[in-house]
């Protein structure tokens, strides 16, 4: 009888030891996952997804802005009878339509890119250089969130005697949510592209040089 009880006690003791070992392994694994693996997953995935987001936005912008005469559709230069520049005005209708088209198509492009996701080899998440790029891949999805919005900026630079180079830049802001197996991360991206430039012959009024007045006129959509 005593032998049977002793045997049961030994079994229970072994079971406790095994349980302690299993729990310890799980705890150590979770700590390693949070301290080592998660930061690597986030940093690696963030870089790739930011690159994909910017590439998708750039592609949309170049698809929409394919007209070499886009400058004349956005900007009107007012001159007097002697050809002197009186004002530089923005075309509100054209700018609004362009911004709206860009935001809608950028949203669709990011949705398509996010649905495909990005594949990252699981060995990359080990933190060990020898395993980087090895093993089966994990597909990381991303989901566009919030509102994509466009901002226009311009710059005036001297292009010679009585000539000024006027460049128009477009900055597209977007946010995507990176969906990871262990966490989620919001990634903000900003893509800036020069969409048009023109050489203006004549003296530019000082109210436009080194001023944000024209930029404010172009940024009509909040």
MOTALIN-V483001 format. One record per residue. PHI is phi in degrees with one decimal (NA if undefined). PSI is psi in radians with two decimals (NA if undefined). NEAR is the number of other C-alpha atoms within 10 Angstrom. Layout:
<<PHI PSI NEAR> <PHI PSI NEAR>>
This chain:
<<NA -0.80 6> <-63.9 -0.66 7> <-61.7 -0.70 8> <-64.1 -0.72 9> <-66.2 -0.74 10> <-62.4 -0.68 11> <-64.1 -0.73 12> <-64.1 -0.70 12> <-61.9 -0.72 12> <-63.4 -0.73 12> <-61.6 -0.83 12> <-60.9 -0.69 12> <-64.9 -0.73 12> <-65.0 -0.69 12> <-63.3 -0.75 12> <-60.9 -0.75 12> <-62.3 -0.76 12> <-63.0 -0.74 12> <-63.5 -0.74 12> <-62.3 -0.73 12> <-63.9 -0.77 12> <-62.9 -0.81 12> <-62.4 -0.71 12> <-62.2 -0.76 12> <-62.4 -0.74 12> <-63.2 -0.79 12> <-63.5 -0.80 12> <-61.8 -0.70 12> <-62.7 -0.74 12> <-65.8 -0.72 13> <-63.4 -0.77 13> <-62.6 -0.70 13> <-62.1 -0.78 17> <-77.5 -0.64 14> <-85.7 -0.67 11> <-106.4 -0.94 14> <-72.0 -0.83 17> <-55.8 -0.85 19> <-59.6 -0.63 14> <-68.4 -0.76 17> <-59.4 -0.81 22> <-66.1 -0.81 18> <-66.2 -0.75 11> <-66.5 -0.82 14> <-68.0 -0.67 23> <-60.3 -0.80 18> <-61.6 -0.77 11> <-68.8 -0.75 15> <-70.5 -0.66 23> <-62.0 -0.71 18> <-64.7 -0.75 12> <-64.5 -0.71 17> <-63.4 -0.81 26> <-64.9 -0.67 20> <-65.1 -0.71 16> <-63.6 -0.74 20> <-65.9 -0.78 26> <-59.5 -0.74 17> <-61.4 -0.76 14> <-63.5 -0.77 21> <-59.9 -0.81 21> <-70.0 -0.48 13> <-69.7 -0.70 12> <-76.6 -0.76 13> <-95.6 1.38 15> <-114.2 0.00 10> <-92.9 2.12 12> <-67.6 -0.30 10> <-96.8 0.37 12> <-63.6 -0.51 14> <-58.3 -0.80 17> <-67.1 -0.41 14> <-81.5 -0.36 14> <-99.4 -0.57 19> <-123.9 2.40 18> <-121.2 2.20 13> <-100.7 2.11 13> <-96.7 2.19 12> <-122.6 2.75 13> <-89.3 -3.04 9> <-63.1 -0.42 6> <-90.8 0.04 6> <86.9 0.06 11> <-74.6 2.40 15> <-74.7 2.14 17> <-99.0 -0.62 13> <-159.5 2.75 15> <-122.9 1.95 15> <-110.5 2.66 14> <-99.7 2.58 21> <-90.7 1.77 14> <-60.0 -0.75 17> <-64.5 -0.85 11> <-63.6 -0.71 15> <-66.3 -0.75 20> <-62.5 -0.77 16> <-65.3 -0.70 10> <-65.0 -0.82 16> <-62.1 -0.71 20> <-66.2 -0.78 16> <-63.3 -0.73 15> <-64.7 -0.78 23> <-65.7 -0.71 21> <-65.7 -0.80 14> <-71.5 -0.59 18> <-65.8 -0.67 25> <-61.9 -0.77 22> <-65.5 -0.73 16> <-63.1 -0.72 19> <-68.3 -0.63 25> <-63.8 -0.77 19> <-64.0 -0.76 15> <-64.3 -0.71 20> <-66.2 -0.62 22> <-66.1 -0.62 13> <-73.8 -0.62 13> <72.2 -2.97 20> <-135.0 2.34 17> <-93.8 2.20 14> <-124.8 2.15 21> <-56.6 2.41 16> <-64.7 -0.47 17> <-63.5 -0.44 18> <-62.5 -0.54 20> <-79.6 -0.07 24> <-75.0 -0.40 18> <84.9 0.01 14> <-105.2 2.16 9> <-54.9 -0.58 11> <-65.0 -0.47 10> <-97.5 -0.08 14> <-61.0 2.24 15> <81.4 0.13 14> <-112.7 2.77 14> <88.3 3.05 12> <-62.5 2.72 11> <-96.5 2.58 14> <-105.1 2.27 16> <-88.8 2.07 17> <-98.8 2.13 20> <-94.3 2.76 20> <-138.7 2.59 28> <-128.3 2.09 18> <-62.1 2.35 23> <-130.1 2.78 16> <69.9 -2.77 11> <-115.7 2.29 13> <-80.5 2.32 18> <-136.7 2.68 18> <-110.4 2.55 21> <-133.4 2.32 18> <-103.0 2.46 22> <-137.1 2.74 18> <-139.4 2.80 19> <-142.5 2.56 18> <-117.1 2.20 19> <-133.2 2.58 13> <-66.0 2.37 12> <-123.2 0.30 13> <134.8 -2.99 10> <-67.1 2.07 9> <58.5 0.49 11> <-129.0 2.43 15> <-131.9 2.31 19> <-90.6 2.05 15> <-106.9 2.03 17> <-109.3 2.48 17> <-115.5 2.21 20> <-111.4 2.58 17> <-120.0 2.22 18> <-113.7 2.15 16> <-108.1 2.12 23> <-102.0 2.37 18> <-148.0 2.76 24> <-130.7 2.37 20> <-129.1 2.60 24> <-102.8 2.12 19> <-87.6 2.11 23> <-99.1 1.90 19> <-107.6 2.80 17> <-62.3 -0.50 12> <-113.6 -0.23 11> <-165.2 -3.13 11> <-134.0 2.70 12> <-146.5 2.35 14> <-94.6 2.23 15> <-116.9 2.13 18> <-96.2 2.32 14> <-123.6 2.62 17> <-137.5 2.09 14> <-116.9 2.11 15> <-114.3 2.28 17> <-137.2 2.52 14> <-84.3 2.08 13> <-100.6 -0.31 19> <-165.0 2.69 19> <-151.9 2.70 19> <-152.2 2.53 14> <-91.1 2.06 15> <-98.8 2.15 17> <-94.7 2.13 16> <127.4 2.88 14> <-78.4 2.18 14> <-81.2 2.27 18> <-56.9 2.45 12> <-60.8 -0.37 8> <-66.1 -0.31 12> <-102.8 -0.49 16> <-72.0 2.32 13> <52.9 0.68 11> <-133.7 2.70 13> <-99.6 0.14 14> <-61.1 -0.74 11> <-68.8 -0.68 19> <-60.3 -0.74 18> <-63.4 -0.63 13> <-68.7 -0.57 15> <-79.5 -0.51 24> <-88.8 1.40 17> <-93.4 -0.50 14> <-89.5 2.15 12> <-67.7 NA 6>>
